[in-house]
Amino acid sequence: MEEGIFPQSAVADVLESNFVEARLHNDGHDAELKASIQQLQQELTGSFAAPIYLIVDPESGKERARRDGAMRDAASFAAWLQSGLQ
């Protein structure tokens, strides 16, 4: 997703103009850091699965949209992003 979908203009344009992106990578080699990140992921998403995409309302902190699993089509992912703005 990071290399194949996010850079495509349909997705990049929506991301750049509407979102502040934050990522949690829970696949590092530092066991203590990995455990910390996994705990934060569990708190935020209720899951240890990857990838999970969340759109969170910046004012309320409430989840607007959630996607569990990758999406291999840029237009579909861009449409999902747009749905989280409404």
Phi, psi and omega in degrees: 000314183297325182263328187260327186254309184305320182286344181294139189303324180301323181270312183302319181297317179292315181299310185294328184265350187228350189228153165252117187271136173225138182233144170243118176255115184253029182241026181284177182264341179282109187299320181293315178295317179301316179297320178297315180293319178296323177295316178297318178299317178299318179295319183282325189242342185075018184208155173257358183295157176217141357273156171230132178245129179237143168245119186244135177295125184291336181273314184267338185078004181277148179289127176264324181205152181219140177225116175263116180103157182287158175234125186265007180240120184298319181296321179293319180292320177298320178295321177297316177302314180299322180297330180282353179269349185266000000 
